[in-house]
């Protein structure tokens, strides 16, 4: 048991080694799950935009049309 406890203890997630992103498979599952809700298309699109552009929730929901450059395919959330 001591060896097992050591393994668990030495491999705990800390702030410095936690993954801070979704894998492609995880993102696909999240988007598929979002599609099942009442506003599925909207929610899935919002998740995809956030993932592709690295937006936080607050940045994504505060976006305005003039912050999106459709010709250059850029989003400026500032």
Backbone as JSON Lines, residues from 0, in Angstrom:
{"i":0,"aa":"X","n":[0.81,-1.2,0.0],"ca":[0.0,0.0,0.0],"c":[0.85,1.27,0.0]}
{"i":1,"aa":"X","n":[1.98,1.24,0.61],"ca":[2.82,2.44,0.69],"c":[3.25,2.89,-0.7]}
{"i":2,"aa":"X","n":[3.63,1.93,-1.55],"ca":[4.04,2.28,-2.91],"c":[2.89,2.92,-3.67]}
{"i":3,"aa":"X","n":[1.69,2.39,-3.52],"ca":[0.52,2.94,-4.19],"c":[0.22,4.35,-3.69]}
{"i":4,"aa":"X","n":[0.28,4.55,-2.38],"ca":[0.06,5.88,-1.81],"c":[1.11,6.86,-2.32]}
{"i":5,"aa":"X","n":[2.36,6.41,-2.44],"ca":[3.42,7.27,-2.95],"c":[3.13,7.68,-4.4]}
{"i":6,"aa":"X","n":[2.67,6.73,-5.2],"ca":[2.35,7.03,-6.6],"c":[1.27,8.1,-6.68]}
{"i":7,"aa":"X","n":[0.21,7.93,-5.92],"ca":[-0.88,8.9,-5.93],"c":[-0.38,10.25,-5.44]}
{"i":8,"aa":"X","n":[0.35,10.25,-4.36],"ca":[0.85,11.5,-3.78],"c":[1.79,12.23,-4.74]}
{"i":9,"aa":"X","n":[2.66,11.49,-5.41],"ca":[3.66,12.15,-6.26],"c":[3.09,12.58,-7.61]}
{"i":10,"aa":"X","n":[1.89,12.13,-7.96],"ca":[1.33,12.49,-9.25],"c":[0.06,13.34,-9.14]}
{"i":11,"aa":"X","n":[-0.1,14.0,-8.03],"ca":[-1.25,14.89,-7.88],"c":[-1.06,16.1,-8.78]}
{"i":12,"aa":"X","n":[-2.18,16.59,-9.26],"ca":[-2.13,17.77,-10.11],"c":[-1.9,19.01,-9.25]}
{"i":13,"aa":"X","n":[-0.96,19.81,-9.65],"ca":[-0.72,21.08,-8.98],"c":[-0.98,22.19,-9.99]}
{"i":14,"aa":"X","n":[-0.98,23.4,-9.52],"ca":[-1.21,24.54,-10.42],"c":[-0.22,24.57,-11.58]}
{"i":15,"aa":"X","n":[1.01,24.19,-11.33],"ca":[2.03,24.31,-12.36],"c":[1.97,23.2,-13.4]}
{"i":16,"aa":"X","n":[1.38,22.04,-13.1],"ca":[1.4,20.96,-14.07],"c":[0.01,20.57,-14.59]}
{"i":17,"aa":"X","n":[-1.01,21.33,-14.26],"ca":[-2.34,21.03,-14.77],"c":[-2.43,21.44,-16.24]}
{"i":18,"aa":"X","n":[-3.12,20.62,-17.0],"ca":[-3.36,20.95,-18.4],"c":[-4.36,22.1,-18.45]}
{"i":19,"aa":"X","n":[-4.14,23.06,-19.3],"ca":[-5.01,24.24,-19.35],"c":[-5.73,24.37,-20.68]}
{"i":20,"aa":"X","n":[-5.93,23.26,-21.34],"ca":[-6.59,23.28,-22.64],"c":[-7.32,21.96,-22.84]}
{"i":21,"aa":"X","n":[-8.25,21.96,-23.8],"ca":[-8.95,20.73,-24.16],"c":[-8.2,20.06,-25.29]}
{"i":22,"aa":"X","n":[-8.2,18.75,-25.3],"ca":[-7.7,18.04,-26.47],"c":[-8.75,18.18,-27.56]}
{"i":23,"aa":"X","n":[-8.38,17.84,-28.79],"ca":[-9.34,17.93,-29.89],"c":[-10.53,17.01,-29.63]}
{"i":24,"aa":"X","n":[-10.28,15.82,-29.1],"ca":[-11.37,14.88,-28.81],"c":[-12.3,15.43,-27.72]}
{"i":25,"aa":"X","n":[-11.73,16.04,-26.69],"ca":[-12.55,16.62,-25.62],"c":[-13.39,17.78,-26.14]}
{"i":26,"aa":"X","n":[-12.79,18.6,-26.99],"ca":[-13.52,19.74,-27.56],"c":[-14.67,19.25,-28.43]}
{"i":27,"aa":"X","n":[-14.43,18.22,-29.22],"ca":[-15.48,17.65,-30.06],"c":[-16.64,17.13,-29.21]}
{"i":28,"aa":"X","n":[-16.33,16.43,-28.12],"ca":[-17.38,15.93,-27.22],"c":[-18.16,17.08,-26.59]}
{"i":29,"aa":"X","n":[-17.46,18.14,-26.21],"ca":[-18.11,19.3,-25.6],"c":[-19.06,19.98,-26.59]}
{"i":30,"aa":"X","n":[-18.61,20.14,-27.82],"ca":[-19.44,20.78,-28.85],"c":[-20.66,19.92,-29.17]}
{"i":31,"aa":"X","n":[-20.47,18.61,-29.26],"ca":[-21.61,17.71,-29.51],"c":[-22.61,17.78,-28.37]}
{"i":32,"aa":"X","n":[-22.13,17.84,-27.15],"ca":[-23.04,17.95,-26.0],"c":[-23.79,19.28,-26.02]}
{"i":33,"aa":"X","n":[-23.1,20.35,-26.42],"ca":[-23.74,21.67,-26.48],"c":[-24.86,21.68,-27.52]}
{"i":34,"aa":"X","n":[-24.69,20.95,-28.61],"ca":[-25.7,20.89,-29.67],"c":[-27.02,20.29,-29.17]}
{"i":35,"aa":"X","n":[-27.0,19.54,-28.1],"ca":[-28.2,18.87,-27.61],"c":[-29.1,19.79,-26.79]}
{"i":36,"aa":"X","n":[-28.61,20.95,-26.41],"ca":[-29.39,21.87,-25.59],"c":[-30.42,22.64,-26.39]}
{"i":37,"aa":"X","n":[-31.18,23.45,-25.69],"ca":[-32.25,24.24,-26.31],"c":[-31.71,25.18,-27.38]}
{"i":38,"aa":"X","n":[-30.58,25.81,-27.09],"ca":[-29.95,26.73,-28.05],"c":[-28.63,26.12,-28.53]}
{"i":39,"aa":"X","n":[-28.72,24.88,-28.99],"ca":[-27.55,24.09,-29.32],"c":[-26.61,24.71,-30.33]}
{"i":40,"aa":"X","n":[-27.16,25.23,-31.43],"ca":[-26.29,25.8,-32.46],"c":[-25.52,27.01,-31.92]}
{"i":41,"aa":"X","n":[-26.22,27.86,-31.19],"ca":[-25.58,29.05,-30.6],"c":[-24.49,28.64,-29.61]}
{"i":42,"aa":"X","n":[-24.81,27.73,-28.72],"ca":[-23.87,27.32,-27.68],"c":[-22.64,26.64,-28.27]}
{"i":43,"aa":"X","n":[-22.86,25.76,-29.24],"ca":[-21.74,25.07,-29.88],"c":[-20.84,26.05,-30.63]}
{"i":44,"aa":"X","n":[-21.46,27.02,-31.3],"ca":[-20.69,28.03,-32.03],"c":[-19.87,28.87,-31.06]}
{"i":45,"aa":"X","n":[-20.45,29.25,-29.95],"ca":[-19.73,30.04,-28.95],"c":[-18.54,29.27,-28.39]}
{"i":46,"aa":"X","n":[-18.72,28.0,-28.11],"ca":[-17.61,27.17,-27.6],"c":[-16.5,27.07,-28.64]}
{"i":47,"aa":"X","n":[-16.87,26.87,-29.9],"ca":[-15.89,26.76,-30.96],"c":[-15.1,28.06,-31.14]}
{"i":48,"aa":"X","n":[-15.79,29.19,-31.12],"ca":[-15.12,30.49,-31.24],"c":[-14.16,30.71,-30.08]}
{"i":49,"aa":"X","n":[-14.62,30.38,-28.88],"ca":[-13.77,30.56,-27.7],"c":[-12.52,29.7,-27.8]}
{"i":50,"aa":"X","n":[-12.68,28.46,-28.25],"ca":[-11.54,27.55,-28.34],"c":[-10.56,28.0,-29.42]}
{"i":51,"aa":"X","n":[-11.06,28.37,-30.57],"ca":[-10.19,28.74,-31.69],"c":[-9.46,30.05,-31.47]}
{"i":52,"aa":"X","n":[-10.09,30.97,-30.75],"ca":[-9.49,32.29,-30.58],"c":[-8.95,32.53,-29.17]}
{"i":53,"aa":"X","n":[-9.06,31.53,-28.31],"ca":[-8.52,31.65,-26.97],"c":[-9.23,32.67,-26.11]}
{"i":54,"aa":"X","n":[-10.53,32.78,-26.28],"ca":[-11.3,33.77,-25.53],"c":[-11.79,33.21,-24.2]}
{"i":55,"aa":"X","n":[-11.81,34.07,-23.21],"ca":[-12.45,33.72,-21.93],"c":[-13.95,33.91,-22.1]}
{"i":56,"aa":"X","n":[-14.72,33.36,-21.2],"ca":[-16.17,33.48,-21.28],"c":[-16.59,34.95,-21.31]}
{"i":57,"aa":"X","n":[-16.03,35.76,-20.42],"ca":[-16.41,37.17,-20.36],"c":[-16.07,37.91,-21.66]}
{"i":58,"aa":"X","n":[-14.95,37.55,-22.27],"ca":[-14.56,38.19,-23.55],"c":[-15.51,37.77,-24.67]}
{"i":59,"aa":"X","n":[-15.9,36.51,-24.66],"ca":[-16.78,36.0,-25.72],"c":[-18.18,36.62,-25.64]}
{"i":60,"aa":"X","n":[-18.74,36.69,-24.45],"ca":[-20.1,37.22,-24.33],"c":[-20.16,38.73,-24.47]}
{"i":61,"aa":"X","n":[-19.03,39.41,-24.29],"ca":[-18.99,40.87,-24.45],"c":[-18.61,41.31,-25.86]}
{"i":62,"aa":"X","n":[-18.39,40.37,-26.78],"ca":[-18.02,40.74,-28.14],"c":[-19.11,41.57,-28.81]}
{"i":63,"aa":"X","n":[-18.68,42.53,-29.59],"ca":[-19.59,43.34,-30.39],"c":[-19.19,43.2,-31.85]}
{"i":64,"aa":"X","n":[-20.13,43.46,-32.75],"ca":[-19.88,43.26,-34.18],"c":[-18.67,44.02,-34.7]}
{"i":65,"aa":"X","n":[-18.42,45.21,-34.17],"ca":[-17.29,46.01,-34.68],"c":[-15.93,45.46,-34.23]}
{"i":66,"aa":"X","n":[-15.92,44.47,-33.36],"ca":[-14.67,43.84,-32.93],"c":[-14.29,42.64,-33.81]}
{"i":67,"aa":"X","n":[-15.14,42.34,-34.78],"ca":[-14.9,41.19,-35.66],"c":[-14.57,41.7,-37.06]}
{"i":68,"aa":"X","n":[-13.42,41.3,-37.57],"ca":[-13.0,41.65,-38.93],"c":[-13.2,40.41,-39.79]}
{"i":69,"aa":"X","n":[-14.29,40.4,-40.56],"ca":[-14.62,39.23,-41.36],"c":[-13.69,39.07,-42.57]}
{"i":70,"aa":"X","n":[-13.16,40.16,-43.07],"ca":[-12.25,40.07,-44.22],"c":[-10.91,39.47,-43.83]}
{"i":71,"aa":"X","n":[-10.39,39.88,-42.67],"ca":[-9.11,39.37,-42.19],"c":[-9.26,38.14,-41.3]}
{"i":72,"aa":"X","n":[-10.51,37.8,-41.0],"ca":[-10.85,36.67,-40.12],"c":[-10.14,36.83,-38.76]}
{"i":73,"aa":"X","n":[-10.37,37.97,-38.14],"ca":[-9.76,38.3,-36.86],"c":[-10.83,38.75,-35.87]}
{"i":74,"aa":"X","n":[-10.57,38.49,-34.61],"ca":[-11.41,38.98,-33.52],"c":[-10.52,39.77,-32.58]}
{"i":75,"aa":"X","n":[-10.95,40.98,-32.28],"ca":[-10.21,41.83,-31.34],"c":[-11.08,42.07,-30.11]}
{"i":76,"aa":"X","n":[-10.91,41.27,-29.05],"ca":[-11.81,41.36,-27.9],"c":[-11.54,42.53,-26.96]}
{"i":77,"aa":"X","n":[-10.58,43.36,-27.26],"ca":[-10.25,44.47,-26.34],"c":[-11.21,45.61,-26.46]}
